Amino acid sequence: MLLAGSGLLFIALSGLEGVRRPGLATAVLVMIASSMIGVAWVAWSIWPPWLATVAVLVVIAILGYGTHRYERVMLGLVTDPIPESEAEP
């Protein structure tokens, strides 16, 4: 898992070319990766393997969805429909 994760970390770091503050983006990326490693380590040391796997997958899904929503908002792809009662005539 660490080998695959570190490979994915390097791929993610290579996508930071056009970022205004690459140091901050790198720090956030490393913090997310280290938190995932910490969650996996704690889960595998406390719970049975099947429950630890489920916990790690849930954390990955939550972080992935949060990143997806953040990117949609930053790219302006989220529309906020105005209710008909508040729309201008």
Backbone as CSV, one residue per row, in Angstrom:
resi,resn,N_x,N_y,N_z,CA_x,CA_y,CA_z,C_x,C_y,C_z
1,MET,0.828,-1.192,0.000,0.000,0.000,0.000,0.870,1.252,0.000
2,LEU,1.953,1.231,0.751,2.835,2.399,0.778,3.510,2.631,-0.568
3,LEU,3.873,1.559,-1.250,4.520,1.694,-2.552,3.564,2.314,-3.573
4,ALA,2.344,1.819,-3.625,1.360,2.376,-4.558,0.990,3.804,-4.165
5,GLY,0.843,4.046,-2.871,0.498,5.391,-2.408,1.580,6.407,-2.699
6,SER,2.832,6.015,-2.533,3.913,6.965,-2.826,4.001,7.237,-4.319
7,GLY,3.718,6.242,-5.148,3.686,6.479,-6.595,2.586,7.457,-6.972
8,LEU,1.416,7.282,-6.359,0.318,8.212,-6.629,0.616,9.610,-6.097
9,LEU,1.344,9.682,-4.992,1.730,10.988,-4.450,2.646,11.724,-5.424
10,PHE,3.585,11.024,-6.026,4.463,11.664,-7.008,3.701,12.092,-8.256
11,ILE,2.722,11.315,-8.670,1.893,11.713,-9.810,1.100,12.973,-9.469
12,ALA,0.551,13.035,-8.260,-0.202,14.221,-7.848,0.705,15.442,-7.743
13,LEU,1.921,15.252,-7.255,2.855,16.379,-7.157,3.266,16.899,-8.527
14,SER,3.292,16.033,-9.514,3.665,16.495,-10.860,2.585,17.370,-11.482
15,GLY,1.366,17.302,-10.979,0.285,18.131,-11.500,0.225,19.514,-10.892
16,LEU,1.195,19.881,-10.092,1.181,21.187,-9.420,1.970,22.250,-10.182
17,GLU,2.147,22.080,-11.464,2.954,23.035,-12.248,2.348,24.434,-12.288
18,GLY,1.053,24.549,-12.554,0.434,25.855,-12.732,-0.137,26.460,-11.465
19,VAL,0.194,25.913,-10.319,-0.348,26.400,-9.056,0.416,27.633,-8.615
20,ARG,-0.328,28.626,-8.121,0.301,29.873,-7.678,1.199,29.681,-6.467
21,ARG,0.774,28.860,-5.522,1.554,28.612,-4.303,1.827,27.112,-4.188
22,PRO,2.842,26.625,-4.895,3.088,25.182,-4.895,3.518,24.635,-3.536
23,GLY,4.132,25.445,-2.710,4.531,24.981,-1.382,3.330,24.641,-0.520
24,LEU,2.316,25.503,-0.547,1.101,25.256,0.220,0.354,24.043,-0.319
25,ALA,0.254,23.941,-1.637,-0.431,22.794,-2.247,0.298,21.495,-1.911
26,THR,1.612,21.517,-1.926,2.393,20.331,-1.577,2.181,19.966,-0.113
27,ALA,2.152,20.961,0.754,1.939,20.697,2.181,0.565,20.077,2.425
28,VAL,-0.456,20.588,1.756,-1.807,20.028,1.909,-1.845,18.597,1.394
29,LEU,-1.220,18.359,0.260,-1.196,17.017,-0.307,-0.469,16.031,0.604
30,VAL,0.646,16.450,1.174,1.393,15.580,2.086,0.598,15.338,3.370
31,MET,-0.111,16.348,3.861,-0.921,16.178,5.063,-2.057,15.183,4.820
32,ILE,-2.689,15.271,3.662,-3.770,14.334,3.347,-3.223,12.920,3.234
33,ALA,-2.094,12.773,2.556,-1.502,11.443,2.400,-1.075,10.876,3.753
34,SER,-0.483,11.694,4.594,-0.053,11.191,5.903,-1.244,10.876,6.795
35,SER,-2.331,11.624,6.669,-3.518,11.302,7.463,-4.117,9.975,7.015
36,MET,-4.063,9.693,5.725,-4.548,8.407,5.232,-3.687,7.264,5.774
37,ILE,-2.390,7.462,5.800,-1.493,6.437,6.346,-1.775,6.247,7.832
38,GLY,-2.002,7.326,8.551,-2.314,7.232,9.978,-3.620,6.507,10.239
39,VAL,-4.644,6.816,9.451,-5.934,6.138,9.613,-5.776,4.646,9.339
40,ALA,-5.056,4.308,8.276,-4.858,2.899,7.943,-4.091,2.181,9.049
41,TRP,-3.058,2.807,9.587,-2.258,2.181,10.630,-3.075,1.956,11.902
42,VAL,-3.826,2.976,12.311,-4.646,2.849,13.522,-5.727,1.794,13.317
43,ALA,-6.388,1.835,12.161,-7.463,0.877,11.907,-6.942,-0.549,11.888
44,TRP,-5.804,-0.774,11.258,-5.269,-2.134,11.174,-4.700,-2.623,12.505
45,SER,-4.320,-1.708,13.391,-3.786,-2.151,14.679,-4.889,-2.398,15.707
46,ILE,-6.076,-1.853,15.485,-7.154,-1.965,16.461,-8.224,-2.974,16.030
47,TRP,-8.661,-2.883,14.779,-9.801,-3.667,14.307,-9.368,-4.901,13.534
48,PRO,-10.318,-5.809,13.327,-10.017,-6.946,12.455,-9.797,-6.463,11.015
49,PRO,-9.115,-7.235,10.196,-8.772,-6.774,8.843,-9.958,-6.336,7.992
50,TRP,-11.075,-7.037,8.052,-12.206,-6.659,7.204,-12.774,-5.307,7.615
51,LEU,-12.831,-5.024,8.914,-13.361,-3.751,9.387,-12.374,-2.616,9.110
52,ALA,-11.091,-2.901,9.239,-10.076,-1.887,8.938,-10.121,-1.515,7.454
53,THR,-10.318,-2.501,6.594,-10.416,-2.229,5.156,-11.617,-1.365,4.849
54,VAL,-12.744,-1.659,5.478,-13.949,-0.848,5.271,-13.711,0.580,5.759
55,ALA,-13.073,0.739,6.909,-12.814,2.077,7.448,-11.916,2.883,6.516
56,VAL,-10.872,2.262,5.994,-9.968,2.963,5.084,-10.698,3.337,3.793
57,LEU,-11.515,2.449,3.271,-12.275,2.756,2.054,-13.272,3.888,2.273
58,VAL,-13.886,3.937,3.443,-14.820,5.026,3.745,-14.083,6.363,3.807
59,VAL,-12.923,6.384,4.440,-12.139,7.623,4.514,-11.701,8.063,3.118
60,ILE,-11.271,7.117,2.285,-10.877,7.453,0.911,-12.064,8.012,0.146
61,ALA,-13.233,7.417,0.313,-14.428,7.898,-0.390,-14.811,9.306,0.063
62,ILE,-14.741,9.570,1.352,-15.096,10.902,1.867,-14.110,11.952,1.365
63,LEU,-12.822,11.653,1.428,-11.828,12.614,0.934,-11.952,12.822,-0.576
64,GLY,-12.225,11.758,-1.306,-12.403,11.879,-2.748,-13.614,12.720,-3.104
65,TYR,-14.721,12.509,-2.412,-15.916,13.292,-2.681,-15.709,14.754,-2.303
66,GLY,-15.050,14.987,-1.178,-14.774,16.375,-0.782,-13.895,17.089,-1.794
67,THR,-12.891,16.406,-2.303,-12.026,16.991,-3.332,-12.805,17.254,-4.610
68,HIS,-13.650,16.323,-4.983,-14.474,16.474,-6.181,-15.387,17.703,-6.069
69,ARG,-16.052,17.862,-4.937,-16.948,19.015,-4.756,-16.157,20.324,-4.743
70,TYR,-15.004,20.325,-4.095,-14.169,21.529,-4.060,-13.756,21.939,-5.470
71,GLU,-13.349,20.960,-6.283,-12.950,21.272,-7.652,-14.120,21.802,-8.465
72,ARG,-15.300,21.255,-8.292,-16.468,21.739,-9.031,-16.789,23.195,-8.666
73,VAL,-16.692,23.511,-7.379,-16.964,24.884,-6.953,-15.894,25.827,-7.494
74,MET,-14.623,25.435,-7.420,-13.532,26.297,-7.891,-13.579,26.513,-9.396
75,LEU,-14.080,25.537,-10.155,-14.181,25.686,-11.607,-15.482,26.352,-12.034
76,GLY,-16.363,26.649,-11.081,-17.614,27.316,-11.408,-18.632,26.403,-12.057
77,LEU,-18.565,25.119,-11.782,-19.482,24.166,-12.398,-20.727,23.906,-11.562
78,VAL,-20.815,24.528,-10.389,-21.965,24.347,-9.518,-22.906,25.521,-9.721
79,THR,-24.138,25.217,-10.043,-25.138,26.279,-10.210,-26.025,26.306,-8.988
80,ASP,-26.466,27.486,-8.632,-27.346,27.670,-7.486,-28.694,28.136,-8.018
81,PRO,-29.642,27.212,-8.183,-30.934,27.622,-8.740,-31.680,28.545,-7.783
82,ILE,-32.274,29.575,-8.346,-33.042,30.529,-7.553,-34.482,30.038,-7.499
83,PRO,-35.048,29.902,-6.287,-36.449,29.479,-6.190,-37.356,30.491,-6.888
84,GLU,-38.473,30.007,-7.429,-39.387,30.894,-8.169,-39.943,32.005,-7.293
85,SER,-40.083,31.756,-5.998,-40.634,32.782,-5.102,-39.656,33.952,-4.925
86,GLU,-38.352,33.725,-5.128,-37.357,34.775,-4.957,-36.890,35.365,-6.285
87,ALA,-37.326,34.813,-7.388,-36.885,35.298,-8.695,-37.514,36.658,-8.992
88,GLU,-36.758,37.466,-9.719,-37.267,38.789,-10.098,-38.287,38.643,-11.214
89,PRO,-39.339,39.472,-11.202,-40.358,39.382,-12.267,-39.889,39.913,-13.588
